[in-house]
Amino acid sequence: MPQPKKRKISDEAVVETIIQLCTAVGPEDKVRPEDVAMELYPEDWQSLSKRIRLIARQLAEAGHIDILRKGEIADPDDFKGVYRLRISRAFWGVIE
């Protein structure tokens, strides 16, 4: 039986989903990267993990989101392990 064809997920879709989910929960709450992946591609969400991490780094460096490790803002260029995403207060002020 042939394998189902993989869907192509654009970087723009990843960016939009991260911003959308983080905005929906507000600056006081956090989003798991797995939730972003499951929103985009529920059938094979694990395949998006590395891209979500990379795009989250880019968004954090641009000041749009915060990457949190153990509840603290992490350096986007130097974080390991489990992390969460949150809309940055500066970006939240822009979209209010």
C-alpha positions in Angstrom: 0.0 0.0 0.0 1.5 3.4 -1.0 2.4 5.9 1.7 0.1 9.0 1.8 1.8 12.0 0.3 3.2 14.4 2.8 1.7 17.8 2.9 3.8 20.9 2.3 3.6 23.4 5.2 5.0 26.8 4.3 7.2 28.9 6.6 4.5 31.6 6.4 1.9 29.1 7.7 4.2 28.3 10.7 4.8 31.9 11.5 1.1 32.7 11.2 0.1 29.8 13.5 2.7 30.6 16.1 1.5 34.3 16.2 -2.1 33.3 16.1 -1.9 30.8 19.0 0.3 33.0 21.1 -2.0 36.0 20.6 -5.1 33.9 21.4 -3.8 33.0 24.9 -2.4 36.5 25.5 0.9 37.6 27.1 0.2 35.9 30.5 0.0 32.4 29.1 2.2 30.1 27.0 1.9 27.8 23.9 3.6 24.5 23.5 5.5 24.0 20.2 3.7 20.7 19.9 0.3 22.6 19.9 1.6 24.7 16.9 2.6 21.5 15.1 -0.6 19.7 15.8 -2.6 22.7 14.6 -0.7 22.7 11.3 -0.3 19.0 10.6 -2.1 16.7 13.1 -1.3 13.5 11.1 2.5 14.0 11.4 3.0 16.9 13.8 6.4 15.6 15.0 7.9 16.2 11.5 7.5 20.0 12.1 9.4 20.2 15.4 12.7 21.4 14.0 11.1 24.0 11.7 9.0 25.3 14.6 12.1 25.7 16.8 13.9 27.5 14.0 11.0 29.9 13.2 10.4 30.5 16.9 14.0 31.6 17.2 13.6 34.0 14.3 10.4 35.4 15.7 12.1 35.8 19.2 15.1 37.6 17.6 12.6 39.9 15.8 10.9 40.7 19.2 7.6 39.2 18.3 7.6 36.3 20.8 9.4 35.1 23.9 10.9 31.7 24.2 10.6 30.4 27.7 12.6 27.8 29.5 11.4 26.9 33.1 9.2 30.0 33.1 12.1 32.4 32.2 12.9 34.1 28.9 15.6 32.2 27.1 18.2 33.4 24.8 16.9 32.4 21.3 20.4 31.5 20.2 21.1 29.3 23.2 18.3 27.2 24.5 17.9 23.5 24.9 15.2 21.0 25.8 11.6 21.7 26.6 10.4 25.3 25.8 7.2 27.3 25.5 6.2 30.3 23.4 4.6 33.5 24.4 3.7 36.7 22.6 6.1 39.4 23.6 4.8 42.3 25.5 6.2 44.7 22.9 4.4 42.9 20.1 1.2 42.5 22.2 1.1 46.3 22.5 1.3 46.7 18.7 -1.7 44.4 18.1 -4.0 45.6 20.9 
